[in-house]
Amino acid sequence: MFLVGSVSVLEVVDIFTDNIKILSISALITILLSIVILIYRNHK
């Protein structure tokens, strides 16, 4: 039982870290896109 519990906890932590990576990458992409759009509009 203890082994199964620790494995499930590890899986949850793994999924959580993956979600954090995906969220941070998407946030970086959106910030970069907004900066590019702002620069593009200012140059027009």
PDB file as gemmi writes it, atoms N, CA and C in Angstrom:
CRYST1    1.000    1.000    1.000  90.00  90.00  90.00 P 1                      
ATOM      1  N   MET A   1       0.841  -1.214   0.000  1.00  0.00           N  
ATOM      2  CA  MET A   1       0.000   0.000   0.000  1.00  0.00           C  
ATOM      3  C   MET A   1       0.874   1.261   0.000  1.00  0.00           C  
ATOM      4  N   PHE A   2       1.902   1.258   0.841  1.00  0.00           N  
ATOM      5  CA  PHE A   2       2.774   2.443   0.950  1.00  0.00           C  
ATOM      6  C   PHE A   2       3.469   2.716  -0.380  1.00  0.00           C  
ATOM      7  N   LEU A   3       3.936   1.636  -1.033  1.00  0.00           N  
ATOM      8  CA  LEU A   3       4.616   1.799  -2.328  1.00  0.00           C  
ATOM      9  C   LEU A   3       3.660   2.393  -3.356  1.00  0.00           C  
ATOM     10  N   VAL A   4       2.443   1.860  -3.408  1.00  0.00           N  
ATOM     11  CA  VAL A   4       1.450   2.374  -4.362  1.00  0.00           C  
ATOM     12  C   VAL A   4       1.176   3.846  -4.090  1.00  0.00           C  
ATOM     13  N   GLY A   5       1.043   4.202  -2.814  1.00  0.00           N  
ATOM     14  CA  GLY A   5       0.772   5.596  -2.444  1.00  0.00           C  
ATOM     15  C   GLY A   5       1.889   6.514  -2.892  1.00  0.00           C  
ATOM     16  N   SER A   6       3.135   6.095  -2.654  1.00  0.00           N  
ATOM     17  CA  SER A   6       4.271   6.941  -3.040  1.00  0.00           C  
ATOM     18  C   SER A   6       4.347   7.072  -4.555  1.00  0.00           C  
ATOM     19  N   VAL A   7       4.053   5.988  -5.274  1.00  0.00           N  
ATOM     20  CA  VAL A   7       4.085   6.032  -6.745  1.00  0.00           C  
ATOM     21  C   VAL A   7       3.033   7.009  -7.262  1.00  0.00           C  
ATOM     22  N   SER A   8       1.815   6.940  -6.704  1.00  0.00           N  
ATOM     23  CA  SER A   8       0.748   7.840  -7.157  1.00  0.00           C  
ATOM     24  C   SER A   8       1.118   9.291  -6.858  1.00  0.00           C  
ATOM     25  N   VAL A   9       1.731   9.531  -5.691  1.00  0.00           N  
ATOM     26  CA  VAL A   9       2.162  10.888  -5.339  1.00  0.00           C  
ATOM     27  C   VAL A   9       3.205  11.371  -6.342  1.00  0.00           C  
ATOM     28  N   LEU A  10       4.151  10.483  -6.691  1.00  0.00           N  
ATOM     29  CA  LEU A  10       5.186  10.839  -7.671  1.00  0.00           C  
ATOM     30  C   LEU A  10       4.547  11.164  -9.018  1.00  0.00           C  
ATOM     31  N   GLU A  11       3.550  10.369  -9.419  1.00  0.00           N  
ATOM     32  CA  GLU A  11       2.865  10.625 -10.690  1.00  0.00           C  
ATOM     33  C   GLU A  11       2.180  11.987 -10.663  1.00  0.00           C  
ATOM     34  N   VAL A  12       1.501  12.290  -9.558  1.00  0.00           N  
ATOM     35  CA  VAL A  12       0.815  13.583  -9.430  1.00  0.00           C  
ATOM     36  C   VAL A  12       1.819  14.722  -9.510  1.00  0.00           C  
ATOM     37  N   VAL A  13       2.959  14.568  -8.814  1.00  0.00           N  
ATOM     38  CA  VAL A  13       3.998  15.604  -8.838  1.00  0.00           C  
ATOM     39  C   VAL A  13       4.534  15.770 -10.253  1.00  0.00           C  
ATOM     40  N   ASP A  14       4.738  14.636 -10.955  1.00  0.00           N  
ATOM     41  CA  ASP A  14       5.248  14.676 -12.327  1.00  0.00           C  
ATOM     42  C   ASP A  14       4.272  15.424 -13.229  1.00  0.00           C  
ATOM     43  N   ILE A  15       2.985  15.098 -13.139  1.00  0.00           N  
ATOM     44  CA  ILE A  15       1.962  15.782 -13.944  1.00  0.00           C  
ATOM     45  C   ILE A  15       1.932  17.265 -13.593  1.00  0.00           C  
ATOM     46  N   PHE A  16       2.049  17.581 -12.293  1.00  0.00           N  
ATOM     47  CA  PHE A  16       2.002  18.973 -11.837  1.00  0.00           C  
ATOM     48  C   PHE A  16       3.162  19.771 -12.421  1.00  0.00           C  
ATOM     49  N   THR A  17       4.375  19.187 -12.389  1.00  0.00           N  
ATOM     50  CA  THR A  17       5.545  19.888 -12.930  1.00  0.00           C  
ATOM     51  C   THR A  17       5.399  20.067 -14.434  1.00  0.00           C  
ATOM     52  N   ASP A  18       4.848  19.055 -15.121  1.00  0.00           N  
ATOM     53  CA  ASP A  18       4.611  19.176 -16.563  1.00  0.00           C  
ATOM     54  C   ASP A  18       3.643  20.320 -16.834  1.00  0.00           C  
ATOM     55  N   ASN A  19       2.572  20.419 -16.044  1.00  0.00           N  
ATOM     56  CA  ASN A  19       1.604  21.501 -16.218  1.00  0.00           C  
ATOM     57  C   ASN A  19       2.260  22.855 -15.991  1.00  0.00           C  
ATOM     58  N   ILE A  20       3.127  22.951 -14.990  1.00  0.00           N  
ATOM     59  CA  ILE A  20       3.819  24.219 -14.712  1.00  0.00           C  
ATOM     60  C   ILE A  20       4.699  24.591 -15.902  1.00  0.00           C  
ATOM     61  N   LYS A  21       5.403  23.596 -16.469  1.00  0.00           N  
ATOM     62  CA  LYS A  21       6.247  23.860 -17.643  1.00  0.00           C  
ATOM     63  C   LYS A  21       5.399  24.376 -18.792  1.00  0.00           C  
ATOM     64  N   ILE A  22       4.281  23.691 -19.076  1.00  0.00           N  
ATOM     65  CA  ILE A  22       3.401  24.096 -20.180  1.00  0.00           C  
ATOM     66  C   ILE A  22       2.853  25.494 -19.926  1.00  0.00           C  
ATOM     67  N   LEU A  23       2.419  25.766 -18.695  1.00  0.00           N  
ATOM     68  CA  LEU A  23       1.862  27.084 -18.362  1.00  0.00           C  
ATOM     69  C   LEU A  23       2.905  28.179 -18.525  1.00  0.00           C  
ATOM     70  N   SER A  24       4.122  27.933 -18.046  1.00  0.00           N  
ATOM     71  CA  SER A  24       5.177  28.953 -18.151  1.00  0.00           C  
ATOM     72  C   SER A  24       5.550  29.196 -19.606  1.00  0.00           C  
ATOM     73  N   ILE A  25       5.620  28.126 -20.411  1.00  0.00           N  
ATOM     74  CA  ILE A  25       5.957  28.276 -21.833  1.00  0.00           C  
ATOM     75  C   ILE A  25       4.865  29.070 -22.541  1.00  0.00           C  
ATOM     76  N   SER A  26       3.600  28.739 -22.295  1.00  0.00           N  
ATOM     77  CA  SER A  26       2.499  29.464 -22.945  1.00  0.00           C  
ATOM     78  C   SER A  26       2.470  30.920 -22.494  1.00  0.00           C  
ATOM     79  N   ALA A  27       2.758  31.173 -21.219  1.00  0.00           N  
ATOM     80  CA  ALA A  27       2.800  32.550 -20.716  1.00  0.00           C  
ATOM     81  C   ALA A  27       3.916  33.326 -21.406  1.00  0.00           C  
ATOM     82  N   LEU A  28       5.087  32.710 -21.558  1.00  0.00           N  
ATOM     83  CA  LEU A  28       6.208  33.359 -22.246  1.00  0.00           C  
ATOM     84  C   LEU A  28       5.832  33.677 -23.685  1.00  0.00           C  
ATOM     85  N   ILE A  29       5.181  32.729 -24.365  1.00  0.00           N  
ATOM     86  CA  ILE A  29       4.789  32.939 -25.764  1.00  0.00           C  
ATOM     87  C   ILE A  29       3.805  34.100 -25.860  1.00  0.00           C  
ATOM     88  N   THR A  30       2.813  34.154 -24.976  1.00  0.00           N  
ATOM     89  CA  THR A  30       1.824  35.236 -25.034  1.00  0.00           C  
ATOM     90  C   THR A  30       2.479  36.586 -24.757  1.00  0.00           C  
ATOM     91  N   ILE A  31       3.404  36.628 -23.788  1.00  0.00           N  
ATOM     92  CA  ILE A  31       4.105  37.887 -23.480  1.00  0.00           C  
ATOM     93  C   ILE A  31       4.925  38.330 -24.684  1.00  0.00           C  
ATOM     94  N   LEU A  32       5.652  37.396 -25.296  1.00  0.00           N  
ATOM     95  CA  LEU A  32       6.463  37.729 -26.475  1.00  0.00           C  
ATOM     96  C   LEU A  32       5.575  38.239 -27.606  1.00  0.00           C  
ATOM     97  N   LEU A  33       4.444  37.564 -27.838  1.00  0.00           N  
ATOM     98  CA  LEU A  33       3.525  37.981 -28.904  1.00  0.00           C  
ATOM     99  C   LEU A  33       2.989  39.381 -28.639  1.00  0.00           C  
ATOM    100  N   SER A  34       2.599  39.669 -27.409  1.00  0.00           N  
ATOM    101  CA  SER A  34       2.067  41.001 -27.085  1.00  0.00           C  
ATOM    102  C   SER A  34       3.136  42.071 -27.281  1.00  0.00           C  
ATOM    103  N   ILE A  35       4.380  41.772 -26.903  1.00  0.00           N  
ATOM    104  CA  ILE A  35       5.473  42.735 -27.095  1.00  0.00           C  
ATOM    105  C   ILE A  35       5.691  42.982 -28.583  1.00  0.00           C  
ATOM    106  N   VAL A  36       5.708  41.917 -29.371  1.00  0.00           N  
ATOM    107  CA  VAL A  36       5.902  42.051 -30.825  1.00  0.00           C  
ATOM    108  C   VAL A  36       4.780  42.886 -31.427  1.00  0.00           C  
ATOM    109  N   ILE A  37       3.531  42.628 -31.020  1.00  0.00           N  
ATOM    110  CA  ILE A  37       2.383  43.387 -31.545  1.00  0.00           C  
ATOM    111  C   ILE A  37       2.509  44.856 -31.160  1.00  0.00           C  
ATOM    112  N   LEU A  38       2.911  45.139 -29.919  1.00  0.00           N  
ATOM    113  CA  LEU A  38       3.074  46.530 -29.477  1.00  0.00           C  
ATOM    114  C   LEU A  38       4.141  47.236 -30.308  1.00  0.00           C  
ATOM    115  N   ILE A  39       5.277  46.584 -30.513  1.00  0.00           N  
ATOM    116  CA  ILE A  39       6.360  47.188 -31.314  1.00  0.00           C  
ATOM    117  C   ILE A  39       5.870  47.412 -32.745  1.00  0.00           C  
ATOM    118  N   TYR A  40       5.169  46.416 -33.299  1.00  0.00           N  
ATOM    119  CA  TYR A  40       4.670  46.518 -34.677  1.00  0.00           C  
ATOM    120  C   TYR A  40       3.701  47.691 -34.812  1.00  0.00           C  
ATOM    121  N   ARG A  41       2.805  47.858 -33.846  1.00  0.00           N  
ATOM    122  CA  ARG A  41       1.833  48.963 -33.896  1.00  0.00           C  
ATOM    123  C   ARG A  41       2.541  50.304 -33.747  1.00  0.00           C  
ATOM    124  N   ASN A  42       3.549  50.384 -32.903  1.00  0.00           N  
ATOM    125  CA  ASN A  42       4.273  51.637 -32.695  1.00  0.00           C  
ATOM    126  C   ASN A  42       5.046  52.041 -33.940  1.00  0.00           C  
ATOM    127  N   HIS A  43       5.524  51.079 -34.715  1.00  0.00           N  
ATOM    128  CA  HIS A  43       6.306  51.381 -35.919  1.00  0.00           C  
ATOM    129  C   HIS A  43       5.421  51.798 -37.088  1.00  0.00           C  
ATOM    130  N   LYS A  44       4.131  51.451 -37.036  1.00  0.00           N  
ATOM    131  CA  LYS A  44       3.239  51.781 -38.167  1.00  0.00           C  
ATOM    132  C   LYS A  44       3.100  53.288 -38.340  1.00  0.00           C  
TER     133      LYS A  44                                                      
END                                                                             
